Amino acid sequence: MQIELISIGTELLGGKLNSDSSFIGEHLGKIGLELSRESTIGDEKKKMISLLRESLKRAEIVITTGGLGPTFDDLTREAVSEALRRRLIFRSAILKKMREHFQKRHLSMPEVDRKQAYIIEGATVVPNDVGTAPGMIIETKKDGKRKVLILLPGPPRELQPMFIKKVLPYLKRYSKGSLRTISFWVAGLPESSVAEKVEPIIEKYQKKGLPAGRQEEIEFAILVHLSIIEVKLKIRGKGERINEQVSLIKEEIRKALGENLFSEKDGELEKIVGNLLLKKKLKLGLAESCTGGLLGNLITNIPGSSHYFQGSIVAYSNNVKKKVLKVPKTYLRKYGAVSREVALAMAEGARKSTKADTGLSLTGITGPSGGTKEKPVGLLFVGLVYPKKRVKIVKEYHFVGKRQDIKQRAAISALDLLRRSL
């Protein structure tokens, strides 16, 4: 089954991150399908038409993202209309829904948005529950062969729910279950250490072979997301034996990664930590300095976090550390704000101030300036206190990279320390 993705938008050629392609590729893998080719093209109608026709010759399914909006450079509808030689048909029901969308926001709909109510002749409309541009599924024939063209909006917040709720259920009919995609999410280890633990296992099974007995039956990749590592496997095969092999591989990798493995579902470490806090009926309070509230933001991104998260004190200045968190003045004078002693005092202050069971703190130097020979940029301390179990932990980290990267790594490392302690 050949599936091609065409990402449309001149901004994508200018360096804008295209998260749609990774999202679509990941979720296709969950139903046993995969992309065979991906193309990115600017907002030029003639080139779009040419690429669409070329892709439809090669692939059974072509997915496009972007170009369904109301502005002059949104040309996907027109390009598909010409490529398939099908008319654009106005749908009053779509226009009505669009007007209601604007009314809910207490806005009047600009007339230019009317363009989005035109649908390719014969297309099945995929409702957009977040924005105004609907998606479309078009079944057609090319050289006597059945083809499917799926048009999706570009903004991730619109594309993602549409793809999961409507498009994936439609595409499942094309899955033969011969592809299994497995991910292992790891924290607390560098990429090289993960590879050292996992590669021998993969090589063993590649040599041993899966049902078809070919080495290429297992594809293996290690993906780095700052402080989180994803080990991704694609396994091809048929029959019951593939299920047996998958179980064996998973068990060996779990054993090799140990407590560094935190999930086989997704990379949201904050969700795992939240579930652990809920399970143990604990409340968490934070004290953040160098991360400026980033850790609290990650935690509250999870629905239901109010059941275990009390709050975060962003103690950026020493004055707030002293007055709000009650960090002793002598600690700040003797050890400095970035120190083991202050990190532990901040964690205790966070626990008491928020009336939580557990206190977690971060203090460090994120750069690009402010470092010294003794305390360089990238130095970070995470403090954790949990009096009921007499837990008092301070861990020292050294990160490199840009300021934003160091902040992100710091927040993830603090979450991982809490996870391991819980």
N, C-alpha and C positions, 0 to 999 in steps of 0.2 A: 504494500500500500504506500504510494507516494503522496506525501502531504507537503505542500510548499506554503511558506509564509511570505507575504509581501508587506513590508512596513512602509507606509506612505507619509511623507512629510519632509520638506526641505530642511527643517530644523534638525532632523535626525542626522542629516549629512554634515551639519555644522557642529556636531559634537554633543548634542543633547542626548542624555542617557535614555536608551530604549529598554525599559523594564518589561514591556509587553511581550517581547520575544522569549525572554527567560520564563515568564509566567506561563505562557502558552505551551512552551516545550515541556516544562515541568509537569503540567496537568495532563497533557496528552500521554505522557509516560505512565501516569497513574491508571489509565484505561488500556494500556498495551499498545499505544500508538506513538509515533515519533515523527519529528520533522525531518524531511529529506533534504530540504534546501531553504535558505532564508535570503531574501533580497530586500534592499532598502532603496527607495527611489524618491526623488523630489516631486514637487507639485507641478509637473508638466504633463498635460493630458495626453499628448501624442506618445510620449515615452511610456506612460502608464498603460495605455492601450496595447502597445507593442509587448510590454512585459506580461500583461495579463494573458494575452493570446499565447505567448511562448510558454508560460507556466501551465496553462490548461492543456497544452499538447503533451507535456511531460507527466503531470500529476493528476491523480484522481480527485484530490481535494486541494483547493487553493483558499487560503485564509488571508484576508487583507485587514490591516489596522490603520485607522486614521483617514482623514479626508471626508468625513461625513458631516462636518459642522456646517454653519450657515454662511461662512465668509467666502470671499471671492476665490481664495486659493484652496477651498475644499472641493475637490473635483472628482472624488472617487465614484460617486453616482453617475456622473456624466461619462466618465471613462468606461465604466462597466457597461453602461447602456450602449455605447458604441461598439465595445469589444464583443458583446453578445448579440448586437443588433436587436435589442429589445427596448421598448418604449419606457419612459418614466411616467408613472401614473400617480395623480394626486389622490391622497387619502384624507378625507375630511376628519375621520376619527383620530388620526394622528395629530392633525392640527389642533383639534379640541383638547387632546391630552397635553399638548405643548402649552396651550394657553393656560390650562389649569396649573401646570408646573410653575409658570411665572406668577399666577395669582396667589399661590401658596406662599410665595416669597414677597408678596405685596409689590410686584413689579408689573409693568405693562410689557407685552411681548413685542420686541422689535419686528418690523415687517420682514426683515431679511431672514428671520428664522423660519418663515413659511417654506423656504427651500427644502427643509428637512422633512416635510410631509410628502415628498415625492419618492415613490418606491419603484424599483425595477419590476417590470411586468413579469408576473408569475412567481415573484419572490414571497417567501414566508417571512413575515415581520417578526423580529426578535425585540420585544419590548425593552426599553431603557428605563429602569426604575430610579435612576439617579440623575440623569441628564435629559436632554431633549432629542438627541439623534438616535433613532432606532437602528438596530442591526438588521441584517437580512441573510436568509439562507436561500440560495438559488440552485435548483437542480436543472442541469442542461445536458446536452450531448455534444461531443466533439469527435469527429471521425467515427461516428457510430458507437462511441463509448460513453458511458454515463459519467458525468462530471458534477462536482459540487463546488460552488463558490460561496464563501461565507464572508460577509462584510461586517466589520466591527469598528466601533469608535476608537479613537486613539487614547483618550485620557484613562489611565489605569483604574480610577475610581468608578468609571462607567463600564469599562471593558471587563473587569474581573468578575463582578457579580453576574453579568450577562453571560460570560463564558461558562462559569460554573453551573449556573441554574438552567440555562437553555441549550448552549452549544454542546457541552460535554455529553449530556444525555442523548442528544441527536447523534453524535459521533460514535457512541458506544456500539452501534450496530455494525460499524466497520472494523471493530476490534476482534481479532481472532485469538486473543489471549496468549500469543506466542512471545510477547515481550513483558518482562517484569522489571520494574524500576524500583530500586531500594536505596534509601538514604540513611546514613548514620550521622548524627550531629554531635560534635565533640567540642568541649571547652577545656582550657587549661593545658593544652599541648601545642607546640609549634607544628607547622605543616610537615617538616622533615621527620619529626617523631611519630606522627600519625602514619606517614608513609612507611616508616621502618616497621611498624607493628602490623600494618594491613597488607602490604605488598606480597610477603611470602605466602599468605593465605590465598590471595587471588591467583598468584602464579601456580600454586599447587592445583587449583581447580581448573585453570586454563590448560595445564598439561594433562590433567586427568580427563578433561573433556566433559561436556554436557551431552544430552541425548543425541545430537547430531554428530558429536565427536570432533567438532572443529574448534580450534583455539579462539576464533573470533566470537564464540558463543557468549563470552563474558567481556564486557567493556567496563573499564574502571577509570574513575577520575577523582581527584581531590580538589575541591573548590574552597578558596579562602575568603571568608567574610570577616575581615579584621581579626578579632580574637576568637571567632567561631569557625570551625573547620567542618566542611561537609564531605563525607566519603560517599560517592555515588556509584552505584553499580547498575548496569543494564544487562539482563540475562535473557537470552533467547532460547527457546526450546518448546517442545510439545509434550503433552501427556503428563502422567502423574510424576514421572521422574524429575521433571523440572521443579515441582513443588518440594520434593525430597531434597534436591540439591540446594534450593534456596534456603530451606530450614537449616541445613548443615552449615552453609556459608555464614548465615546470620549468627548462628550460635558461636562459631569460631571467632568472628569479628567482635561480637559482644564481649567474649572472654578476653580477647587481646586488648581491647580499649578500656575495659574495666570501668571505674567510676568516672573516667573522663567522658564517657558516652552519656549524654543527657536526654537524647530523644531519637526516635526513629520516625517521627511524624513531621516535625517542622523545626526550624531553627530559633524559635522564640523561647529563649532561656527564661525570660521574665514570666512566661506562662507556666513553665515547670516549677519555678520558685513559688509562684502564687498557689499552685495546687498543693505543694508541700506545706506551706503555711496554713492553708485551709485544713488539710488533713490533720495537722498537729494542733489546730485551734490556737495559733499564735498571731499576735499583732506585731507589726513591724513599724519602726520609726527610723527615719534617715537624717543624717547630717552630712551635707555636701558642701565642699569648698571649691575645689578645682573644676568639678563637673557642672557647677552652676544650676543644678536642678534636673540634669539630664537623666539621672537614675530614677528620680521620682516620675519623670515623664514616661520612661519605659514601663515602669510598674503600672501606672494608671492607664496605659494603653490597653490593658487587659480588662475586658468587661467583668464586673463583680469584684474588682480590686478593693472596693470600700469595705469588704468583709474582713480583710486582713491588713490593709495599709492605713496607718494612722496619719501620716503626714511627713513632710520633709522640711528641714530647716536649712536654707542656703546661707551658710555662715562664711561668706567670702572674705570678710574682714576679721582681723583679730579682735576688734571690739565686739562683734557679734558672737564670736567664739567665747569670749569672756562673759558677756552679759546674758546671753540667751542659753548657751550650752554649758555655762559654768566651768569652762576650761581654766584651770589655775593659772594665774599670771606667771608664776614661777616656771611652769612648763614652757610657756611661750618664750620667756626670756632665756631659759637655760637650753632648751632643745630646739626651739623654732617651731613655726606653724606646721612645717612639713617634717613630721617625726612620728615615731612609734607611740611615744607617750601622749602626744596631742591627738593622734588618731583614736586611741583607746578612750581618752577623756571625751572626745566628741561623740563617740558611739554611746557612751554612758549618758551623756547629756541629751542625746536624741531620744534614748529610751525613756528617760525620766520626763523630759519636756512633752513628749507626745503620749505619755502613759501607755507605752507599748511593752510587750514582753521581750522583744529583741531590738537591739540598736545596731545600726550599720553606718559606718562613716567613710568618707573619702577625703583625703587631703594630698595635694601634690603640686608639681610644677609642669604646666602644659606648654610653656614656651610661647613664642620662639625665644623670648628673653627671660631673665629672672633666675637662670641657673647659675650654679657655682661649681667649682671643682669637687667640693664635698657633696653638694646636692645638685646634680645636673638636671637639665630639662628631661622630662620623662620619668623622674623619680616619683613614686606614688606609694602611699600607705593606705591600707583598708583596715578599719577596726571593726570588730564584731563582739558584742556582749550579749549574753543570755544567762542571767543570774540563776534561774531555776536549775540549770545543769552545770552551773559554775563555769560556763564557757567564756573565756576571754582570749580572743585571737587578734593578732596584728600581723598582717602579711605585707611584705615589701615587694614592689614591682618596678621594673625598668622598661619603659617603652620608647620607641623611636617613631618618628613620623611628624606629620603636621599637627597643629594644635587640635583640630577637630578629630583627627584620628586617635590621638592620645586620650582625649576625653571619652570617645566611644569605647576604646579598649579598657579604660579605667572602669566605666560603668558595667561593662560585661564581666570584667574580672571580679568586681564586687558581688555581682549576682552569683557568679560561679562559686565564690568562697562561701556565700550564704547557702547555696544549694548543697554543697558538700557537707557543711556543718549540720544542716537539717537532715 
